[in-house]
């Protein structure tokens, strides 16, 4: 059964982003760290209480970030699942917080401060386990369960579908890859010849969960054998990752389930300090001195 690991996007304002994902959506701020590709950027992680794979949304913080241009290819939308019977609660919550939304069936759609399209949708799934419930004002049986969907926008959907079919054995039916009973990916054709440009609210990549290091190594070998466009195989400390550009040009990550976010701070205080995985600890002073200041 396939599952999401996380999605990663770009935001302009750190505090604005933090307030929306924690105070509005009720996710836990599980990791305040740095972009390992560019140490000037903060990297914020949100999720359930432990930041379990499949619940995590992350943002790279880039002050003065320009407007994005979603053109010939891009990743878009964050679909989040909520337990059955919780839609009315979320309607009232969004209304009270003056967040405009539209309802379609059991789904609510709205945007964050960076113009990211989000969906909250009721699914036939149990609420969060007690150990994963975030300590906030949202009742345990109404809290967001995790990621449900996202979209690949590409010029040639057939090529992207072929990638997922050949590499992972995931079939596309009517433009949708059903990962499991509740979660899915949609592949949508673009009609622009203009080059896409990353900016506020752009999704840098979507990550799918891989069981362990051995499974990730096997995927890496398979990607080499099938001649896909591999960017890198790298340890992020919290997990190991394989990055590939699918034929449509979008970045896809495959990330291991372990070791998780407690390698550099206790579970009880996740996100409360500026954390660095062990291999970056020696650079802490230099990294902290050069991080972009929020504007």
VOGU-3710 file (C-alpha; in Angstrom, 3 decimals, decimal comma):
1> xxxxxxxxxx> 0,000/0,000/0,000  1,431/3,351/-1,075  1,330/6,381/1,230  2,484/9,969/1,303  5,461/10,939/3,451  5,275/14,738/3,209  4,879/17,691/0,878  7,269/20,664/0,826  6,471/24,193/-0,301  7,829/27,755/-0,236
11> xxxxxxxxxx> 6,581/30,565/1,997  7,535/34,204/2,309  6,721/34,976/5,944  7,772/32,620/8,743  5,425/33,848/11,476  2,421/34,159/9,165  2,992/30,617/7,951  3,508/29,275/11,479  0,304/30,901/12,703  -1,800/29,503/9,860
21> xxxxxxxxxx> -0,655/25,894/10,066  -0,641/25,689/13,863  -3,356/28,109/15,023  -5,811/27,623/12,145  -5,226/24,031/11,045  -4,044/22,817/14,437  -0,960/20,976/13,245  2,005/20,700/15,580  5,191/22,616/14,787  7,430/19,549/14,935
31> xxxxxxxxxx> 10,703/20,850/13,553  12,336/24,269/13,255  15,462/23,603/11,234  17,360/24,671/8,122  17,109/23,881/4,429  19,992/21,460/3,977  20,519/22,626/0,369  20,664/26,307/1,331  21,554/27,073/4,937  20,175/30,611/4,686
41> xxxxxxxxxx> 16,619/29,251/4,565  14,644/28,110/7,571  12,722/24,861/7,078  9,501/24,458/9,052  7,793/21,082/9,528  4,180/20,610/10,673  2,338/17,385/11,422  0,647/15,315/14,094  2,155/15,099/17,598  5,243/13,129/16,512
51> xxxxxxxxxx> 5,372/14,336/12,915  4,585/10,831/11,655  5,150/10,184/7,938  1,944/10,876/6,045  0,955/13,813/8,269  3,741/16,252/7,453  3,633/19,545/5,546  6,891/21,502/5,326  7,855/24,984/4,171  11,131/26,598/3,155
61> xxxxxxxxxx> 11,080/30,208/4,389  12,331/32,677/1,766  11,800/36,391/2,546  11,218/38,624/-0,529  10,018/35,560/-2,428  8,409/36,619/-5,713  5,012/35,611/-7,063  4,917/32,089/-8,457  4,024/31,302/-12,053  2,245/27,952/-12,475
71> xxxxxxxxxx> 2,705/27,339/-16,187  4,014/24,311/-18,151  4,549/22,105/-15,093  4,005/22,391/-11,348  2,804/20,590/-8,248  -0,285/22,006/-6,589  -2,810/21,722/-3,752  -2,620/20,134/-0,313  -5,441/17,727/0,378  -5,896/16,896/4,076
81> xxxxxxxxxx> -8,221/14,306/5,580  -10,434/14,780/8,604  -12,527/12,192/10,466  -16,162/11,484/9,633  -18,507/13,852/11,427  -15,996/16,698/11,726  -16,981/18,837/8,707  -19,418/21,054/10,630  -16,721/21,757/13,235  -14,294/22,899/10,537
91> xxxxxxxxxx> -16,952/25,008/8,804  -17,562/26,843/12,054  -13,836/27,149/12,830  -12,960/28,640/9,443  -15,945/30,984/9,626  -14,953/32,219/13,091  -11,399/32,811/11,878  -12,666/34,800/8,861  -11,232/32,348/6,354  -13,265/32,163/3,163
101> xxxxxxxxxx> -14,033/28,640/2,006  -16,190/26,748/-0,433  -17,973/23,507/0,331  -18,461/20,660/-2,098  -19,973/17,570/-0,534  -17,779/16,530/2,388  -14,925/18,796/1,296  -13,955/22,357/2,203  -11,551/24,320/-0,024  -9,683/27,482/0,971
111> xxxxxxxxxx> -6,275/29,133/0,639  -3,423/29,944/2,991  -1,525/33,251/3,122  0,714/32,225/0,203  -2,275/31,381/-2,017  -1,803/27,622/-1,601  -5,027/25,754/-2,338  -5,999/23,456/0,531  -8,765/20,912/0,896  -10,166/19,408/4,076
121> xxxxxxxxxx> -12,230/16,320/3,356  -14,048/13,856/5,567  -12,926/10,261/5,049  -13,967/6,931/6,482  -10,991/6,658/8,815  -10,470/6,649/12,552  -9,414/9,876/14,303  -5,797/10,279/15,341  -4,531/7,760/17,877  -4,328/9,253/21,359
131> xxxxxxxxxx> -0,520/9,307/21,195  -0,639/11,439/18,014  -3,194/14,032/19,109  -1,853/17,595/19,139  -2,340/19,576/22,333  -4,482/22,520/21,200  -8,066/23,801/21,149  -9,265/21,324/18,478  -11,051/18,247/19,883  -9,118/15,008/19,375
141> xxxxxxxxxx> -11,843/13,507/17,191  -11,857/16,545/14,871  -8,116/16,974/14,265  -6,541/16,589/10,839  -5,522/12,952/10,280  -2,929/13,547/7,575  -2,278/14,061/3,880  -4,920/12,915/1,401  -3,976/14,255/-2,044  -1,974/16,500/-4,318
151> xxxxxxxxxx> -1,763/17,260/-8,038  0,867/16,854/-10,749  0,314/19,402/-13,544  2,262/18,398/-16,657  2,204/18,938/-20,427  2,134/15,220/-21,232  0,185/13,293/-18,576  0,769/9,960/-20,323  4,522/10,217/-19,717  4,083/10,997/-16,031
161> xxxxxxxxxx> 1,599/8,124/-15,707  4,093/5,824/-17,437  6,757/6,829/-14,909  4,587/5,847/-11,955  3,435/2,642/-13,660  6,860/1,462/-14,778  8,849/2,577/-11,743  6,350/1,874/-8,959  3,566/-0,222/-10,464  0,990/2,503/-9,738
171> xxxxxxxxxx> -1,801/2,624/-12,314  -3,504/5,826/-13,435  -7,263/5,557/-13,927  -9,078/8,617/-15,304  -6,162/10,846/-14,318  -5,950/9,548/-10,765  -3,501/7,276/-8,956  -5,232/5,759/-5,934  -2,487/5,213/-3,362  -4,704/3,509/-0,763
181> xxxxxxxxxx> -8,323/3,606/0,387  -8,310/7,335/1,125  -5,287/8,941/-0,558  -4,602/9,779/-4,186  -2,574/11,759/-6,720  -4,151/13,513/-9,675  -2,308/14,042/-12,966  -3,617/17,071/-14,848  -2,646/18,365/-18,285  -1,358/21,946/-18,564
191> xxxxxxxxxx> -1,978/24,087/-21,619  0,791/26,653/-21,222  4,022/26,827/-23,205  5,495/29,302/-20,736  8,134/28,119/-18,306  6,956/27,695/-14,717  8,656/29,808/-12,064  8,820/28,970/-8,369  7,556/31,566/-5,933  5,234/32,092/-2,967
201> xxxxxxxxxx> 3,226/28,947/-2,343  5,045/26,802/-4,903  5,310/23,135/-4,025  8,952/22,106/-4,312  8,268/18,377/-4,129  5,957/15,635/-2,960  7,444/12,764/-0,980  6,192/9,192/-0,790  6,999/6,879/2,100  9,506/4,032/1,795
211> xxxxxxxxxx> 9,722/1,358/4,490  13,460/1,425/5,224  16,984/2,022/3,926  17,101/-1,284/2,058  13,870/-0,511/0,212  15,172/2,949/-0,668  18,435/1,489/-1,995  16,445/-0,956/-4,123  14,420/1,936/-5,557  17,628/3,816/-6,314
221> xxxxxxxxxx> 18,998/0,801/-8,165  15,753/0,430/-10,097  15,778/4,117/-11,045  19,294/3,700/-12,399  18,349/0,570/-14,322  15,310/2,289/-15,853  17,312/5,468/-16,568  15,104/7,960/-14,738  16,435/11,454/-13,976  17,961/10,975/-10,512
231> xxxxxxxxxx> 18,880/14,135/-8,619  20,388/12,666/-5,461  20,299/9,963/-2,820  20,968/11,638/0,520  20,441/11,378/4,263  18,437/14,234/5,790  19,072/12,907/9,284  15,363/12,538/10,055  15,016/10,215/7,047  16,930/9,170/3,946
241> xxxxxxxxxx> 15,730/10,420/0,579  15,875/9,686/-3,127  14,974/12,597/-5,408  13,878/12,049/-9,013  12,509/14,391/-11,687  9,519/12,725/-13,254  9,192/13,191/-17,056  6,884/16,191/-16,627  9,621/18,074/-14,756  8,263/17,867/-11,208
251> xxxxxxxxxx> 10,409/16,793/-8,269  9,446/13,547/-6,544  11,018/12,339/-3,307  11,003/8,886/-1,752  11,738/9,059/1,982  12,240/6,431/4,668  9,871/6,106/7,630  12,699/6,286/10,199  14,455/7,486/12,278  12,083/10,471/12,638
261> xxxxxxxxxx> 12,272/13,845/14,344  13,504/12,845/17,804  17,144/12,377/16,793  18,009/15,938/17,832  15,320/16,916/20,381  12,860/15,138/22,706  9,353/14,260/21,512  7,815/16,433/24,230  9,581/19,599/23,018  9,680/19,113/19,249
271> xxxxxxxxxx> 9,830/22,413/17,398  10,601/24,489/20,461  14,245/25,129/19,599  16,280/25,587/16,429  17,244/21,991/15,650  20,037/20,644/13,507  20,621/16,975/12,700  23,905/15,589/14,082  25,913/16,078/10,876  25,177/19,842/10,911
281> xxxxxxxxxx> 25,750/20,488/14,616  29,362/21,479/14,031  28,195/24,299/11,732  25,560/25,671/14,106  27,245/29,022/14,823  27,841/29,769/11,140  24,351/28,608/10,095  22,578/30,684/12,759  24,580/33,774/11,759  23,506/33,678/8,117
291> xxxxx> 19,826/32,647/8,175  17,496/34,957/6,262  15,697/37,336/8,596  11,903/37,292/8,415  10,501/40,560/7,058
//
